[in-house]
Amino acid sequence: MNIGITGALIALVASLYPAAPRSTPPATPVRLAMMCMKTGEDAPVGMTKICYYDCLGSRVAITIRATSICPLSINR
């Protein structure tokens, strides 16, 4: 079988540069944002106060400056 000079050059180049191994990209974790609604707050103590939120049945607390207003909702 005669492949000619062009075919021989293609075969030579292909042998010098093997195909890179194919791999699947690493799985990235999916984070879904959850909106949490304010349920209450503690009175300021010193320079901070604590705001409480309901996040699908879980209670979450954040600490903010005593002079700030607790947001009505937060994203988690």
Distance bins in CASP14 RR format, pairs under 12 A and 6 or more apart:
PFRMAT RR
TARGET T0000
AUTHOR 0000-0000-0000
RMODE 2
METHOD distances of the structure
MODEL  1
1 7 0 0 0 0 0 1 0 0 0 0 0
1 8 0 0 0 0 0 1 0 0 0 0 0
2 8 0 0 0 0 1 0 0 0 0 0 0
3 9 0 0 0 0 1 0 0 0 0 0 0
3 10 0 0 0 0 1 0 0 0 0 0 0
3 11 1 0 0 1 0 0 0 0 0 0 0
3 12 0 0 0 0 0 1 0 0 0 0 0
4 10 0 0 0 0 1 0 0 0 0 0 0
4 11 0 0 0 0 1 0 0 0 0 0 0
4 12 0 0 0 0 0 1 0 0 0 0 0
5 11 0 0 0 0 0 1 0 0 0 0 0
5 12 0 0 0 0 0 1 0 0 0 0 0
6 12 0 0 0 0 0 1 0 0 0 0 0
6 13 0 0 0 0 0 1 0 0 0 0 0
7 13 0 0 0 0 1 0 0 0 0 0 0
7 14 0 0 0 0 1 0 0 0 0 0 0
7 15 0 0 0 0 0 1 0 0 0 0 0
8 14 0 0 0 0 0 1 0 0 0 0 0
8 15 0 0 0 0 0 1 0 0 0 0 0
9 15 0 0 0 0 0 1 0 0 0 0 0
9 16 0 0 0 0 0 1 0 0 0 0 0
10 16 0 0 0 0 0 1 0 0 0 0 0
10 17 0 0 0 0 0 1 0 0 0 0 0
11 17 0 0 0 0 0 1 0 0 0 0 0
31 75 0 0 0 0 0 1 0 0 0 0 0
31 76 0 0 0 0 1 0 0 0 0 0 0
32 55 0 0 0 0 0 1 0 0 0 0 0
32 56 0 0 0 0 0 1 0 0 0 0 0
32 75 0 0 0 0 0 1 0 0 0 0 0
32 76 0 0 0 0 1 0 0 0 0 0 0
33 55 0 0 0 0 0 1 0 0 0 0 0
33 56 0 0 0 0 0 1 0 0 0 0 0
33 73 0 0 0 0 0 1 0 0 0 0 0
33 74 0 0 0 0 0 1 0 0 0 0 0
33 75 1 0 1 0 0 0 0 0 0 0 0
33 76 1 0 0 1 0 0 0 0 0 0 0
34 53 0 0 0 0 0 1 0 0 0 0 0
34 54 0 0 0 0 0 1 0 0 0 0 0
34 55 1 0 1 0 0 0 0 0 0 0 0
34 56 1 0 0 1 0 0 0 0 0 0 0
34 57 0 0 0 0 0 1 0 0 0 0 0
34 58 0 0 0 0 1 0 0 0 0 0 0
34 60 0 0 0 0 1 0 0 0 0 0 0
34 73 0 0 0 0 0 1 0 0 0 0 0
34 74 0 0 0 0 1 0 0 0 0 0 0
34 75 1 0 0 1 0 0 0 0 0 0 0
34 76 1 0 1 0 0 0 0 0 0 0 0
35 53 0 0 0 0 1 0 0 0 0 0 0
35 54 0 0 0 0 0 1 0 0 0 0 0
35 55 0 0 0 0 1 0 0 0 0 0 0
35 56 0 0 0 0 1 0 0 0 0 0 0
35 60 0 0 0 0 0 1 0 0 0 0 0
35 71 0 0 0 0 0 1 0 0 0 0 0
35 72 0 0 0 0 0 1 0 0 0 0 0
35 73 1 0 1 0 0 0 0 0 0 0 0
35 74 1 0 0 1 0 0 0 0 0 0 0
35 75 1 0 1 0 0 0 0 0 0 0 0
35 76 0 0 0 0 1 0 0 0 0 0 0
36 51 0 0 0 0 0 1 0 0 0 0 0
36 52 0 0 0 0 1 0 0 0 0 0 0
36 53 1 1 0 0 0 0 0 0 0 0 0
36 54 1 0 0 1 0 0 0 0 0 0 0
36 55 1 1 0 0 0 0 0 0 0 0 0
36 56 1 0 0 1 0 0 0 0 0 0 0
36 57 0 0 0 0 1 0 0 0 0 0 0
36 58 0 0 0 0 1 0 0 0 0 0 0
36 59 0 0 0 0 1 0 0 0 0 0 0
36 60 1 0 1 0 0 0 0 0 0 0 0
36 61 0 0 0 0 0 1 0 0 0 0 0
36 62 0 0 0 0 1 0 0 0 0 0 0
36 70 0 0 0 0 0 1 0 0 0 0 0
36 71 0 0 0 0 1 0 0 0 0 0 0
36 72 0 0 0 0 0 1 0 0 0 0 0
36 73 1 0 0 1 0 0 0 0 0 0 0
36 74 1 0 1 0 0 0 0 0 0 0 0
36 75 1 0 0 1 0 0 0 0 0 0 0
36 76 1 0 1 0 0 0 0 0 0 0 0
37 51 0 0 0 0 0 1 0 0 0 0 0
37 52 0 0 0 0 0 1 0 0 0 0 0
37 53 1 0 0 1 0 0 0 0 0 0 0
37 54 1 0 1 0 0 0 0 0 0 0 0
37 55 0 0 0 0 1 0 0 0 0 0 0
37 56 0 0 0 0 0 1 0 0 0 0 0
37 57 0 0 0 0 0 1 0 0 0 0 0
37 58 0 0 0 0 0 1 0 0 0 0 0
37 59 0 0 0 0 0 1 0 0 0 0 0
37 60 0 0 0 0 0 1 0 0 0 0 0
37 70 0 0 0 0 0 1 0 0 0 0 0
37 71 0 0 0 0 1 0 0 0 0 0 0
37 72 1 0 0 1 0 0 0 0 0 0 0
37 73 1 0 1 0 0 0 0 0 0 0 0
37 74 0 0 0 0 1 0 0 0 0 0 0
37 75 0 0 0 0 0 1 0 0 0 0 0
37 76 0 0 0 0 0 1 0 0 0 0 0
38 50 0 0 0 0 0 1 0 0 0 0 0
38 51 1 0 0 1 0 0 0 0 0 0 0
38 52 1 0 0 1 0 0 0 0 0 0 0
38 53 1 0 1 0 0 0 0 0 0 0 0
38 54 0 0 0 0 1 0 0 0 0 0 0
38 55 0 0 0 0 0 1 0 0 0 0 0
38 59 0 0 0 0 0 1 0 0 0 0 0
38 60 0 0 0 0 0 1 0 0 0 0 0
38 61 0 0 0 0 0 1 0 0 0 0 0
38 62 0 0 0 0 1 0 0 0 0 0 0
38 64 0 0 0 0 0 1 0 0 0 0 0
38 69 0 0 0 0 0 1 0 0 0 0 0
38 70 1 0 1 0 0 0 0 0 0 0 0
38 71 1 0 0 1 0 0 0 0 0 0 0
38 72 1 0 1 0 0 0 0 0 0 0 0
38 73 1 0 0 1 0 0 0 0 0 0 0
38 74 0 0 0 0 1 0 0 0 0 0 0
39 50 0 0 0 0 0 1 0 0 0 0 0
39 51 0 0 0 0 1 0 0 0 0 0 0
39 52 1 0 1 0 0 0 0 0 0 0 0
39 53 1 0 0 1 0 0 0 0 0 0 0
39 54 1 0 1 0 0 0 0 0 0 0 0
39 55 0 0 0 0 1 0 0 0 0 0 0
39 57 0 0 0 0 0 1 0 0 0 0 0
39 58 0 0 0 0 0 1 0 0 0 0 0
39 59 1 0 0 1 0 0 0 0 0 0 0
39 60 0 0 0 0 1 0 0 0 0 0 0
39 61 0 0 0 0 1 0 0 0 0 0 0
39 70 0 0 0 0 1 0 0 0 0 0 0
39 72 0 0 0 0 0 1 0 0 0 0 0
39 73 0 0 0 0 0 1 0 0 0 0 0
39 74 0 0 0 0 0 1 0 0 0 0 0
40 49 0 0 0 0 0 1 0 0 0 0 0
40 50 0 0 0 0 1 0 0 0 0 0 0
40 51 1 0 0 1 0 0 0 0 0 0 0
40 52 1 0 1 0 0 0 0 0 0 0 0
40 53 0 0 0 0 1 0 0 0 0 0 0
40 54 0 0 0 0 1 0 0 0 0 0 0
40 59 0 0 0 0 0 1 0 0 0 0 0
40 60 0 0 0 0 0 1 0 0 0 0 0
40 61 0 0 0 0 1 0 0 0 0 0 0
40 62 0 0 0 0 0 1 0 0 0 0 0
40 70 1 0 0 1 0 0 0 0 0 0 0
40 71 0 0 0 0 0 1 0 0 0 0 0
40 72 0 0 0 0 0 1 0 0 0 0 0
41 48 0 0 0 0 0 1 0 0 0 0 0
41 49 1 0 0 1 0 0 0 0 0 0 0
41 50 1 0 0 1 0 0 0 0 0 0 0
41 51 1 0 1 0 0 0 0 0 0 0 0
41 52 1 0 0 1 0 0 0 0 0 0 0
41 53 0 0 0 0 1 0 0 0 0 0 0
41 61 0 0 0 0 1 0 0 0 0 0 0
41 62 0 0 0 0 1 0 0 0 0 0 0
41 63 0 0 0 0 0 1 0 0 0 0 0
41 64 0 0 0 0 1 0 0 0 0 0 0
41 66 0 0 0 0 0 1 0 0 0 0 0
41 68 0 0 0 0 0 1 0 0 0 0 0
41 69 0 0 0 0 1 0 0 0 0 0 0
41 70 1 0 1 0 0 0 0 0 0 0 0
41 71 0 0 0 0 0 1 0 0 0 0 0
41 72 0 0 0 0 0 1 0 0 0 0 0
42 48 0 0 0 0 1 0 0 0 0 0 0
42 49 1 0 1 0 0 0 0 0 0 0 0
42 50 1 0 1 0 0 0 0 0 0 0 0
42 51 0 0 0 0 1 0 0 0 0 0 0
42 52 1 0 0 1 0 0 0 0 0 0 0
42 61 0 0 0 0 1 0 0 0 0 0 0
42 62 0 0 0 0 0 1 0 0 0 0 0
42 63 0 0 0 0 1 0 0 0 0 0 0
42 64 0 0 0 0 0 1 0 0 0 0 0
42 66 0 0 0 0 0 1 0 0 0 0 0
42 70 0 0 0 0 1 0 0 0 0 0 0
43 49 1 0 0 1 0 0 0 0 0 0 0
43 50 0 0 0 0 1 0 0 0 0 0 0
43 51 0 0 0 0 0 1 0 0 0 0 0
43 66 0 0 0 0 1 0 0 0 0 0 0
43 70 0 0 0 0 0 1 0 0 0 0 0
44 50 0 0 0 0 1 0 0 0 0 0 0
44 51 0 0 0 0 0 1 0 0 0 0 0
44 63 0 0 0 0 0 1 0 0 0 0 0
44 64 0 0 0 0 1 0 0 0 0 0 0
44 65 0 0 0 0 1 0 0 0 0 0 0
44 66 1 1 0 0 0 0 0 0 0 0 0
44 67 0 0 0 0 1 0 0 0 0 0 0
44 68 0 0 0 0 1 0 0 0 0 0 0
44 69 0 0 0 0 0 1 0 0 0 0 0
44 70 0 0 0 0 0 1 0 0 0 0 0
45 63 0 0 0 0 0 1 0 0 0 0 0
45 65 0 0 0 0 0 1 0 0 0 0 0
45 66 1 0 0 1 0 0 0 0 0 0 0
46 63 0 0 0 0 0 1 0 0 0 0 0
46 65 0 0 0 0 1 0 0 0 0 0 0
46 66 1 0 0 1 0 0 0 0 0 0 0
46 67 0 0 0 0 0 1 0 0 0 0 0
47 63 0 0 0 0 0 1 0 0 0 0 0
47 64 0 0 0 0 0 1 0 0 0 0 0
47 65 1 0 0 1 0 0 0 0 0 0 0
47 66 1 0 1 0 0 0 0 0 0 0 0
47 67 0 0 0 0 1 0 0 0 0 0 0
47 68 0 0 0 0 0 1 0 0 0 0 0
48 61 0 0 0 0 0 1 0 0 0 0 0
48 62 0 0 0 0 0 1 0 0 0 0 0
48 63 1 0 1 0 0 0 0 0 0 0 0
48 64 1 0 0 1 0 0 0 0 0 0 0
48 65 1 0 0 1 0 0 0 0 0 0 0
48 66 1 0 1 0 0 0 0 0 0 0 0
48 67 0 0 0 0 1 0 0 0 0 0 0
48 68 0 0 0 0 1 0 0 0 0 0 0
48 70 0 0 0 0 0 1 0 0 0 0 0
49 61 0 0 0 0 0 1 0 0 0 0 0
49 62 0 0 0 0 1 0 0 0 0 0 0
49 63 1 0 0 1 0 0 0 0 0 0 0
49 64 1 0 0 1 0 0 0 0 0 0 0
49 65 1 0 0 1 0 0 0 0 0 0 0
49 66 1 0 1 0 0 0 0 0 0 0 0
49 67 0 0 0 0 1 0 0 0 0 0 0
49 68 1 0 0 1 0 0 0 0 0 0 0
49 69 0 0 0 0 1 0 0 0 0 0 0
49 70 1 0 0 1 0 0 0 0 0 0 0
50 59 0 0 0 0 0 1 0 0 0 0 0
50 60 0 0 0 0 0 1 0 0 0 0 0
50 61 1 0 1 0 0 0 0 0 0 0 0
50 62 1 0 0 1 0 0 0 0 0 0 0
50 63 1 0 1 0 0 0 0 0 0 0 0
50 64 0 0 0 0 1 0 0 0 0 0 0
50 65 0 0 0 0 0 1 0 0 0 0 0
50 66 0 0 0 0 0 1 0 0 0 0 0
50 68 0 0 0 0 0 1 0 0 0 0 0
50 70 0 0 0 0 1 0 0 0 0 0 0
51 59 0 0 0 0 0 1 0 0 0 0 0
51 60 0 0 0 0 1 0 0 0 0 0 0
51 61 1 0 0 1 0 0 0 0 0 0 0
51 62 1 0 1 0 0 0 0 0 0 0 0
51 63 1 0 0 1 0 0 0 0 0 0 0
51 64 1 0 0 1 0 0 0 0 0 0 0
51 65 0 0 0 0 0 1 0 0 0 0 0
51 66 0 0 0 0 0 1 0 0 0 0 0
51 68 0 0 0 0 1 0 0 0 0 0 0
51 69 0 0 0 0 1 0 0 0 0 0 0
51 70 1 1 0 0 0 0 0 0 0 0 0
51 71 1 0 0 1 0 0 0 0 0 0 0
51 72 0 0 0 0 1 0 0 0 0 0 0
51 73 0 0 0 0 0 1 0 0 0 0 0
51 74 0 0 0 0 1 0 0 0 0 0 0
52 58 0 0 0 0 0 1 0 0 0 0 0
52 59 1 0 0 1 0 0 0 0 0 0 0
52 60 1 0 0 1 0 0 0 0 0 0 0
52 61 1 0 1 0 0 0 0 0 0 0 0
52 62 0 0 0 0 1 0 0 0 0 0 0
52 63 0 0 0 0 0 1 0 0 0 0 0
52 64 0 0 0 0 0 1 0 0 0 0 0
52 70 0 0 0 0 1 0 0 0 0 0 0
52 71 0 0 0 0 0 1 0 0 0 0 0
52 74 0 0 0 0 0 1 0 0 0 0 0
53 59 1 0 0 1 0 0 0 0 0 0 0
53 60 1 0 1 0 0 0 0 0 0 0 0
53 61 1 0 0 1 0 0 0 0 0 0 0
53 62 1 0 0 1 0 0 0 0 0 0 0
53 64 0 0 0 0 0 1 0 0 0 0 0
53 70 0 0 0 0 1 0 0 0 0 0 0
53 71 0 0 0 0 1 0 0 0 0 0 0
53 72 0 0 0 0 1 0 0 0 0 0 0
53 73 1 0 0 1 0 0 0 0 0 0 0
53 74 1 0 1 0 0 0 0 0 0 0 0
53 75 0 0 0 0 0 1 0 0 0 0 0
53 76 0 0 0 0 1 0 0 0 0 0 0
54 60 1 0 0 1 0 0 0 0 0 0 0
54 61 0 0 0 0 0 1 0 0 0 0 0
54 72 0 0 0 0 0 1 0 0 0 0 0
54 73 0 0 0 0 1 0 0 0 0 0 0
54 74 0 0 0 0 0 1 0 0 0 0 0
54 76 0 0 0 0 0 1 0 0 0 0 0
55 61 0 0 0 0 0 1 0 0 0 0 0
55 62 0 0 0 0 0 1 0 0 0 0 0
55 73 0 0 0 0 0 1 0 0 0 0 0
55 74 0 0 0 0 1 0 0 0 0 0 0
55 75 0 0 0 0 1 0 0 0 0 0 0
55 76 1 0 1 0 0 0 0 0 0 0 0
56 76 0 0 0 0 1 0 0 0 0 0 0
57 76 0 0 0 0 0 1 0 0 0 0 0
58 76 0 0 0 0 1 0 0 0 0 0 0
59 76 0 0 0 0 0 1 0 0 0 0 0
60 70 0 0 0 0 0 1 0 0 0 0 0
60 71 0 0 0 0 0 1 0 0 0 0 0
60 73 0 0 0 0 0 1 0 0 0 0 0
60 74 1 0 0 1 0 0 0 0 0 0 0
60 75 0 0 0 0 0 1 0 0 0 0 0
60 76 1 0 0 1 0 0 0 0 0 0 0
61 70 0 0 0 0 0 1 0 0 0 0 0
61 74 0 0 0 0 0 1 0 0 0 0 0
61 76 0 0 0 0 0 1 0 0 0 0 0
62 68 0 0 0 0 0 1 0 0 0 0 0
62 70 1 0 0 1 0 0 0 0 0 0 0
62 71 0 0 0 0 1 0 0 0 0 0 0
62 73 0 0 0 0 0 1 0 0 0 0 0
62 74 1 0 0 1 0 0 0 0 0 0 0
62 75 0 0 0 0 0 1 0 0 0 0 0
62 76 0 0 0 0 1 0 0 0 0 0 0
63 70 0 0 0 0 0 1 0 0 0 0 0
64 70 1 0 0 1 0 0 0 0 0 0 0
64 71 0 0 0 0 1 0 0 0 0 0 0
64 74 0 0 0 0 0 1 0 0 0 0 0
END
